[in-house]
Amino acid sequence: MNQKVTLVVPEAPAPASGALLPQRRIKQGGVRLGVLDNSKGNADHLLAMVVEGVCAVRPVASVVSWRKNVVSLPAPKAILDRLTVEADFVVSAMAD
């Protein structure tokens, strides 16, 4: 039982940090929450629970929700642009 065991830890080095961009100011009425559903089964239910949880602990001024049409493709630029304008914070989820 004196066998040598080699452990490999598949961790990449931490990426170098870039310059910090100015942060958005949250308006007094609360955060504008964005939701991006990837259209997988049950993602809408998972995101609804996340939104409910956020609303329970933080002031939320509005919630804007978008759904991708195709699971395997990135969200269209138009949706990402709208989320950039309409939300201070975006949550995206996958589920099955």
ChimeraX commands (.cxc) that place a marker at each C-alpha (Angstrom):
marker #1 position 0.00,0.00,0.00 radius 0.5
marker #1 position 2.94,2.35,-0.47 radius 0.5
marker #1 position 1.80,3.64,-3.85 radius 0.5
marker #1 position 2.56,7.17,-4.89 radius 0.5
marker #1 position -0.53,9.29,-5.66 radius 0.5
marker #1 position -0.22,12.39,-7.80 radius 0.5
marker #1 position -2.95,14.99,-7.49 radius 0.5
marker #1 position -3.53,17.46,-10.29 radius 0.5
marker #1 position -5.35,20.68,-9.46 radius 0.5
marker #1 position -6.84,22.06,-12.69 radius 0.5
marker #1 position -6.90,25.71,-11.67 radius 0.5
marker #1 position -5.83,28.43,-14.01 radius 0.5
marker #1 position -3.90,31.37,-12.64 radius 0.5
marker #1 position -6.06,34.30,-11.57 radius 0.5
marker #1 position -6.52,36.77,-14.41 radius 0.5
marker #1 position -4.86,40.14,-14.02 radius 0.5
marker #1 position -7.32,42.77,-12.96 radius 0.5
marker #1 position -8.11,45.56,-15.37 radius 0.5
marker #1 position -8.93,49.15,-14.73 radius 0.5
marker #1 position -12.15,49.73,-12.82 radius 0.5
marker #1 position -14.90,51.44,-14.74 radius 0.5
marker #1 position -17.09,54.05,-13.10 radius 0.5
marker #1 position -19.98,52.36,-11.33 radius 0.5
marker #1 position -23.57,53.27,-12.03 radius 0.5
marker #1 position -25.35,55.17,-9.33 radius 0.5
marker #1 position -28.48,53.47,-8.06 radius 0.5
marker #1 position -31.37,55.91,-8.00 radius 0.5
marker #1 position -33.08,56.60,-4.72 radius 0.5
marker #1 position -36.18,54.56,-5.63 radius 0.5
marker #1 position -34.23,51.32,-5.82 radius 0.5
marker #1 position -32.37,49.18,-8.30 radius 0.5
marker #1 position -33.68,48.59,-11.83 radius 0.5
marker #1 position -33.41,44.82,-12.10 radius 0.5
marker #1 position -32.93,43.14,-15.47 radius 0.5
marker #1 position -33.70,39.48,-16.12 radius 0.5
marker #1 position -32.38,37.47,-19.07 radius 0.5
marker #1 position -34.03,34.07,-19.52 radius 0.5
marker #1 position -32.07,31.70,-21.76 radius 0.5
marker #1 position -35.33,29.86,-22.64 radius 0.5
marker #1 position -34.33,26.51,-21.14 radius 0.5
marker #1 position -36.98,24.61,-19.26 radius 0.5
marker #1 position -37.73,26.01,-15.80 radius 0.5
marker #1 position -35.38,29.01,-16.19 radius 0.5
marker #1 position -38.42,31.27,-15.91 radius 0.5
marker #1 position -39.37,29.67,-12.59 radius 0.5
marker #1 position -35.82,29.95,-11.25 radius 0.5
marker #1 position -35.58,33.61,-12.29 radius 0.5
marker #1 position -38.96,34.40,-10.73 radius 0.5
marker #1 position -37.68,33.02,-7.42 radius 0.5
marker #1 position -34.49,35.09,-7.73 radius 0.5
marker #1 position -36.46,38.27,-8.45 radius 0.5
marker #1 position -38.75,37.54,-5.50 radius 0.5
marker #1 position -35.73,37.03,-3.26 radius 0.5
marker #1 position -34.03,40.24,-4.39 radius 0.5
marker #1 position -37.26,42.22,-3.91 radius 0.5
marker #1 position -37.51,40.84,-0.37 radius 0.5
marker #1 position -34.10,42.18,0.68 radius 0.5
marker #1 position -33.46,45.24,-1.51 radius 0.5
marker #1 position -35.56,48.10,-2.85 radius 0.5
marker #1 position -36.40,47.40,-6.50 radius 0.5
marker #1 position -37.75,50.23,-8.64 radius 0.5
marker #1 position -38.51,48.10,-11.70 radius 0.5
marker #1 position -37.97,44.69,-13.26 radius 0.5
marker #1 position -37.43,44.31,-17.00 radius 0.5
marker #1 position -37.43,40.79,-18.39 radius 0.5
marker #1 position -36.18,39.46,-21.73 radius 0.5
marker #1 position -36.13,35.91,-23.09 radius 0.5
marker #1 position -33.70,34.55,-25.67 radius 0.5
marker #1 position -35.31,32.73,-28.57 radius 0.5
marker #1 position -32.53,30.18,-29.04 radius 0.5
marker #1 position -30.87,28.41,-26.11 radius 0.5
marker #1 position -27.56,27.73,-27.86 radius 0.5
marker #1 position -26.97,31.24,-29.22 radius 0.5
marker #1 position -25.92,34.37,-27.33 radius 0.5
marker #1 position -28.55,36.98,-26.61 radius 0.5
marker #1 position -29.03,39.30,-29.58 radius 0.5
marker #1 position -27.25,42.65,-29.37 radius 0.5
marker #1 position -30.59,44.46,-29.33 radius 0.5
marker #1 position -31.62,42.68,-26.11 radius 0.5
marker #1 position -28.25,43.34,-24.47 radius 0.5
marker #1 position -28.44,47.00,-25.48 radius 0.5
marker #1 position -31.93,47.31,-23.98 radius 0.5
marker #1 position -30.80,45.69,-20.74 radius 0.5
marker #1 position -27.85,48.09,-20.61 radius 0.5
marker #1 position -30.21,51.05,-20.83 radius 0.5
marker #1 position -33.11,49.75,-18.73 radius 0.5
marker #1 position -31.34,47.90,-15.90 radius 0.5
marker #1 position -28.75,48.63,-13.25 radius 0.5
marker #1 position -28.22,44.95,-12.50 radius 0.5
marker #1 position -28.95,41.87,-14.68 radius 0.5
marker #1 position -29.55,38.29,-13.59 radius 0.5
marker #1 position -29.36,35.49,-16.13 radius 0.5
marker #1 position -30.09,31.83,-15.50 radius 0.5
marker #1 position -30.16,28.39,-17.04 radius 0.5
marker #1 position -32.27,25.55,-15.77 radius 0.5
marker #1 position -33.66,22.17,-16.72 radius 0.5
marker link #1:1,2 radius 0.2
marker link #1:2,3 radius 0.2
marker link #1:3,4 radius 0.2
marker link #1:4,5 radius 0.2
marker link #1:5,6 radius 0.2
marker link #1:6,7 radius 0.2
marker link #1:7,8 radius 0.2
marker link #1:8,9 radius 0.2
marker link #1:9,10 radius 0.2
marker link #1:10,11 radius 0.2
marker link #1:11,12 radius 0.2
marker link #1:12,13 radius 0.2
marker link #1:13,14 radius 0.2
marker link #1:14,15 radius 0.2
marker link #1:15,16 radius 0.2
marker link #1:16,17 radius 0.2
marker link #1:17,18 radius 0.2
marker link #1:18,19 radius 0.2
marker link #1:19,20 radius 0.2
marker link #1:20,21 radius 0.2
marker link #1:21,22 radius 0.2
marker link #1:22,23 radius 0.2
marker link #1:23,24 radius 0.2
marker link #1:24,25 radius 0.2
marker link #1:25,26 radius 0.2
marker link #1:26,27 radius 0.2
marker link #1:27,28 radius 0.2
marker link #1:28,29 radius 0.2
marker link #1:29,30 radius 0.2
marker link #1:30,31 radius 0.2
marker link #1:31,32 radius 0.2
marker link #1:32,33 radius 0.2
marker link #1:33,34 radius 0.2
marker link #1:34,35 radius 0.2
marker link #1:35,36 radius 0.2
marker link #1:36,37 radius 0.2
marker link #1:37,38 radius 0.2
marker link #1:38,39 radius 0.2
marker link #1:39,40 radius 0.2
marker link #1:40,41 radius 0.2
marker link #1:41,42 radius 0.2
marker link #1:42,43 radius 0.2
marker link #1:43,44 radius 0.2
marker link #1:44,45 radius 0.2
marker link #1:45,46 radius 0.2
marker link #1:46,47 radius 0.2
marker link #1:47,48 radius 0.2
marker link #1:48,49 radius 0.2
marker link #1:49,50 radius 0.2
marker link #1:50,51 radius 0.2
marker link #1:51,52 radius 0.2
marker link #1:52,53 radius 0.2
marker link #1:53,54 radius 0.2
marker link #1:54,55 radius 0.2
marker link #1:55,56 radius 0.2
marker link #1:56,57 radius 0.2
marker link #1:57,58 radius 0.2
marker link #1:58,59 radius 0.2
marker link #1:59,60 radius 0.2
marker link #1:60,61 radius 0.2
marker link #1:61,62 radius 0.2
marker link #1:62,63 radius 0.2
marker link #1:63,64 radius 0.2
marker link #1:64,65 radius 0.2
marker link #1:65,66 radius 0.2
marker link #1:66,67 radius 0.2
marker link #1:67,68 radius 0.2
marker link #1:68,69 radius 0.2
marker link #1:69,70 radius 0.2
marker link #1:70,71 radius 0.2
marker link #1:71,72 radius 0.2
marker link #1:72,73 radius 0.2
marker link #1:73,74 radius 0.2
marker link #1:74,75 radius 0.2
marker link #1:75,76 radius 0.2
marker link #1:76,77 radius 0.2
marker link #1:77,78 radius 0.2
marker link #1:78,79 radius 0.2
marker link #1:79,80 radius 0.2
marker link #1:80,81 radius 0.2
marker link #1:81,82 radius 0.2
marker link #1:82,83 radius 0.2
marker link #1:83,84 radius 0.2
marker link #1:84,85 radius 0.2
marker link #1:85,86 radius 0.2
marker link #1:86,87 radius 0.2
marker link #1:87,88 radius 0.2
marker link #1:88,89 radius 0.2
marker link #1:89,90 radius 0.2
marker link #1:90,91 radius 0.2
marker link #1:91,92 radius 0.2
marker link #1:92,93 radius 0.2
marker link #1:93,94 radius 0.2
marker link #1:94,95 radius 0.2
marker link #1:95,96 radius 0.2
view
